[in-house]
Amino acid sequence: MLQKIKDLMQIKELIDEINKKVDSHSQDVNSLKQELTTLTSQLTELKGTQSEFLTNFKDNLNIIHESKESLKKEVYDFKLLKAQTQRNILEKFEEELGKELKLNSEKLKNDMNEYNGLKEQMNSMIEKIKTTSSEIGKFTEISQNIKKEDFELNKFQNQLKESDSEKLNLMRKIDTLERLISKMRRQR
């Protein structure tokens, strides 16, 4: 019987030991449960944060996509504007160049007409000078044939003076025309 009591005591000790272990395990389980609860709440919070991040990321991705499309459109518009501006500048340049060429060609035609007019006047003056020279030559020939006493005639002397003054006059006009022509040439 003593043996039974001993056995019972042993069993009680074993039960106490098992109870201690169960209590210890129960505390460990409670601790694990608390940690699991904390971990669960952290996971829930992380999930919420991640969900918010994904939502923001999607929104930002849409904004980036819209910005990219807008930038593409702006670049296309800029290229189009650049091409139009180049074409407009080229057209304006050609128009201005055409105006200048037309103006200069008209001025050149006017100058040519003036030159041709002056040339005709010069030819006319040369003809007059030639005629005057031949007249002077005739007078010279006549003067050589005139006797000494004919020199004293006032009438012929006056005619000669007039011819000389006319010749001088024509020579001055020729000089003036030559200066005018050279001045025109320098201006061109």
VMD Tcl script that draws the C-alpha trace (Angstrom):
set ca {
  {0.00 0.00 0.00}
  {2.83 2.13 0.66}
  {3.84 1.44 -2.77}
  {0.54 2.68 -4.00}
  {0.89 5.83 -2.00}
  {4.36 6.25 -3.38}
  {3.03 5.68 -6.81}
  {0.28 8.14 -6.15}
  {2.78 10.66 -4.94}
  {4.84 10.15 -7.96}
  {1.81 10.54 -10.11}
  {0.94 13.72 -8.26}
  {4.43 15.03 -8.78}
  {4.19 14.09 -12.42}
  {0.82 15.80 -12.68}
  {2.22 18.89 -10.95}
  {5.15 18.85 -13.29}
  {2.83 18.43 -16.28}
  {0.65 21.25 -14.91}
  {3.70 23.47 -14.64}
  {4.66 22.60 -18.18}
  {1.09 23.18 -19.37}
  {1.10 26.56 -17.58}
  {4.44 27.39 -19.14}
  {3.17 26.29 -22.55}
  {-0.02 28.22 -21.99}
  {2.02 31.35 -21.22}
  {4.13 30.72 -24.32}
  {0.97 30.26 -26.38}
  {-0.47 33.49 -24.93}
  {2.79 35.29 -25.69}
  {2.73 33.84 -29.20}
  {-0.90 34.81 -29.50}
  {-0.08 38.42 -28.51}
  {2.82 38.50 -30.93}
  {0.59 37.02 -33.63}
  {-2.05 39.69 -32.89}
  {0.60 42.42 -33.07}
  {1.96 40.90 -36.27}
  {-1.55 40.65 -37.69}
  {-2.25 44.32 -36.91}
  {1.11 45.30 -38.40}
  {0.32 43.22 -41.48}
  {-3.10 44.87 -41.74}
  {-1.47 48.31 -41.39}
  {1.20 47.35 -43.94}
  {-1.48 46.06 -46.27}
  {-3.38 49.37 -45.93}
  {-0.18 51.36 -46.56}
  {0.69 49.16 -49.51}
  {-2.83 49.52 -50.87}
  {-2.61 53.31 -50.49}
  {0.83 53.27 -52.14}
  {-0.52 51.20 -55.05}
  {-3.48 53.56 -55.43}
  {-1.15 56.60 -55.42}
  {1.21 54.82 -57.78}
  {-1.65 54.06 -60.19}
  {-2.83 57.68 -59.99}
  {0.71 58.93 -60.56}
  {1.15 56.45 -63.39}
  {-1.99 57.85 -65.05}
  {-0.71 61.40 -64.54}
  {2.69 60.41 -65.95}
  {0.99 58.79 -68.94}
  {-1.15 61.90 -69.52}
  {1.93 64.13 -69.15}
  {3.81 61.94 -71.63}
  {0.95 62.19 -74.15}
  {0.74 65.94 -73.58}
  {4.50 66.27 -74.08}
  {4.32 64.23 -77.30}
  {1.55 66.52 -78.55}
  {3.55 69.64 -77.61}
  {6.66 68.32 -79.36}
  {4.60 67.51 -82.45}
  {3.02 71.00 -82.37}
  {6.47 72.55 -81.93}
  {7.84 70.63 -84.91}
  {4.83 71.71 -86.96}
  {5.27 75.32 -85.85}
  {8.99 75.13 -86.67}
  {8.26 73.89 -90.19}
  {5.60 76.56 -90.72}
  {7.92 79.28 -89.42}
  {10.71 78.16 -91.74}
  {8.32 78.14 -94.69}
  {6.96 81.60 -93.77}
  {10.47 83.04 -93.38}
  {11.51 81.58 -96.73}
  {8.39 82.95 -98.45}
  {8.94 86.39 -96.88}
  {12.59 86.35 -97.94}
  {11.69 85.40 -101.51}
  {9.00 88.10 -101.59}
  {11.38 90.78 -100.29}
  {14.12 89.64 -102.66}
  {11.67 89.78 -105.59}
  {10.66 93.34 -104.63}
  {14.29 94.45 -104.36}
  {15.19 92.84 -107.69}
  {12.20 94.45 -109.40}
  {13.06 97.85 -107.92}
  {16.72 97.57 -108.91}
  {15.91 96.34 -112.42}
  {13.52 99.27 -112.92}
  {16.19 101.67 -111.68}
  {18.71 100.05 -114.01}
  {16.30 100.43 -116.95}
  {15.81 104.10 -116.10}
  {19.56 104.61 -115.86}
  {20.05 102.86 -119.22}
  {17.40 105.08 -120.81}
  {19.10 108.17 -119.39}
  {22.47 106.92 -120.60}
  {21.10 106.24 -124.10}
  {19.55 109.75 -124.15}
  {22.87 111.30 -123.10}
  {24.67 109.20 -125.67}
  {22.36 110.48 -128.40}
  {22.88 114.06 -127.18}
  {26.63 113.47 -127.19}
  {26.50 112.09 -130.76}
  {24.45 115.13 -131.80}
  {26.98 117.45 -130.14}
  {29.84 115.61 -131.87}
  {28.09 116.08 -135.21}
  {27.68 119.78 -134.48}
  {31.34 120.00 -133.48}
  {32.36 118.23 -136.69}
  {30.22 120.64 -138.68}
  {31.72 123.55 -136.78}
  {35.23 122.13 -137.34}
  {34.63 121.86 -141.07}
  {33.29 125.42 -141.05}
  {36.36 126.56 -139.16}
  {38.48 124.63 -141.65}
  {36.76 126.50 -144.48}
  {37.37 129.78 -142.71}
  {41.00 128.85 -142.22}
  {41.31 127.98 -145.90}
  {39.61 131.26 -146.84}
  {41.85 133.17 -144.44}
  {44.93 131.72 -146.08}
  {43.68 132.90 -149.46}
  {42.76 136.37 -148.22}
  {45.19 139.10 -148.96}
  {46.76 141.18 -146.29}
  {44.46 144.05 -146.83}
  {41.38 141.84 -146.36}
  {42.46 141.27 -142.77}
  {41.56 144.76 -141.95}
  {37.95 144.25 -142.88}
  {35.90 144.49 -139.73}
  {32.99 142.45 -141.00}
  {35.02 139.31 -141.57}
  {36.89 139.85 -138.38}
  {33.63 139.95 -136.43}
  {32.41 136.75 -138.12}
  {35.62 135.03 -137.16}
  {35.27 136.18 -133.56}
  {31.72 134.87 -133.45}
  {32.85 131.53 -134.87}
  {35.63 131.33 -132.32}
  {33.30 132.17 -129.46}
  {30.82 129.57 -130.73}
  {33.61 127.01 -130.91}
  {34.67 127.86 -127.33}
  {31.07 127.61 -126.24}
  {30.73 124.17 -127.84}
  {34.01 123.02 -126.30}
  {32.74 124.07 -122.84}
  {29.50 122.15 -123.42}
  {31.49 119.06 -124.45}
  {33.55 119.34 -121.25}
  {30.38 119.67 -119.19}
  {28.83 116.62 -120.89}
  {31.99 114.55 -120.39}
  {32.03 115.46 -116.69}
  {28.33 114.58 -116.40}
  {28.85 111.19 -118.07}
  {31.85 110.34 -115.89}
  {29.88 111.41 -112.79}
  {27.00 109.08 -113.80}
  {29.42 106.21 -114.36}
  {30.92 106.71 -110.91}
  {27.48 106.72 -109.31}
  {26.72 103.34 -110.80}
}
mol new
graphics top color blue
foreach p $ca { graphics top sphere $p radius 0.5 }
foreach p [lrange $ca 0 end-1] q [lrange $ca 1 end] { graphics top cylinder $p $q radius 0.2 }
display resetview
